[in-house]
Amino acid sequence: MENKRTETNKTVQKRLEPELKLINMDTVEVEQIEWLLYPFIPYGKVTIIQGDPGEGKTTMVLQIIAKLTRGETILPADSTKDKRIDIDSESDMVDAENIENNASTQHLEAPVNVIYQTAEDGLGDTIKPRLLAAGADCTKVMVIDDSEQPLTMADVRLEEAIIQTKARMVVLDPIQGFLGSEVDMHRANEIRPLMKRIAVLAEKYHCAIILIGHMNKNSNGKSSYRGLGSIDFQAAARSVLIVGRIKDEPEIRVVCHVKSSLAPEGKSIAFRLDKDTGFEWIGEYDISADDLLSGDNRGQKIHEAKEFLKEILVSGSVAQTKVAEEAESRGIKKKTLWNAKKELEIECVKIGNQWFWMLPE
């Protein structure tokens, strides 16, 4: 009798133990990454966008959604891809080059469906007005009705919705609202299976899943210390972005790339969020994620460039080559100089064979 019980226990134990399966790397096919926005948001993967509350994360993502529902590229320069570019100054040549480069790194396709879930903002009083202001086709933006039962990252309705809508992008905003009441976001053993499931969904249906999150209140400004909680959030994501505002110019927000597993990290990109003029992409911005979060040198580089331009142009027009040379001697990068020029609305006129810059009247 005892022998039978021992044999039964061994049989049960054997069934519980996983069967060894080996994968020969020679049989693994190389995966070509498709990008929603290179190098920031890949299709088929998880991207995290994090920042302090009120920094413009949601507004920026809704702008991206609007472009996707119309089948348009995301960055503003790309909207001129099929238009004639009039190059009438050296700075315009730089802009034209950026247009060409940006156009080649974004995926153009027909309008697509998007699933957007929010646990904080009202659909009727906040989300839809913002989508309409961004020009979105709201017939292509779907929301899972969780009024009777809250949606979580482990919810089967998430996969069902992706299948039914064929959504190319899924947004959970904020991620803290979709963990479930029993999940501690600081416990790796609880976060890991949730992130694994989300990553599997993204890859299985080749959609970009974006998790928007509020950063913690750690006084240390370094981005690595102000993540969402468990390190497993960032470990599972293939791309992590941080959004913050410039201290001296609060209407300007910057997106910094702090993790990029599938491509070189992208340069920081700024956008303006103004109560009167709304949302506007500005372009590349010379600031690191740690400086953005800590407040050190927030806007200092662009501020110095603007002050330099006011100083050198105070007496009238100056040759563009001289402006560029003087800026370089002061350690002002070319891109920072162009951003300052744009911010100040510097006028550029051609006299003979030279271009001259002057302050607006």
Secondary structure as UniProt FT lines:
FT   HELIX           2..16
FT   HELIX           25..27
FT   STRAND          35..37
FT   TURN            38..40
FT   STRAND          41..42
FT   TURN            43..44
FT   STRAND          46..51
FT   TURN            53..54
FT   HELIX           57..69
FT   TURN            70..71
FT   HELIX           76..80
FT   TURN            81..82
FT   HELIX           90..103
FT   TURN            104..105
FT   STRAND          114..118
FT   HELIX           123..127
FT   HELIX           128..134
FT   HELIX           138..140
FT   STRAND          141..142
FT   TURN            153..154
FT   HELIX           156..165
FT   STRAND          169..173
FT   HELIX           175..178
FT   TURN            181..182
FT   TURN            185..186
FT   HELIX           188..205
FT   STRAND          208..214
FT   HELIX           223..225
FT   HELIX           232..236
FT   STRAND          239..246
FT   TURN            247..248
FT   STRAND          249..260
FT   STRAND          269..274
FT   TURN            275..277
FT   STRAND          278..284
FT   HELIX           289..294
FT   TURN            296..299
FT   HELIX           300..312
FT   TURN            313..315
FT   STRAND          318..319
FT   HELIX           320..329
FT   TURN            330..331
FT   HELIX           334..344
FT   STRAND          347..351
FT   TURN            352..353
FT   STRAND          354..358
//
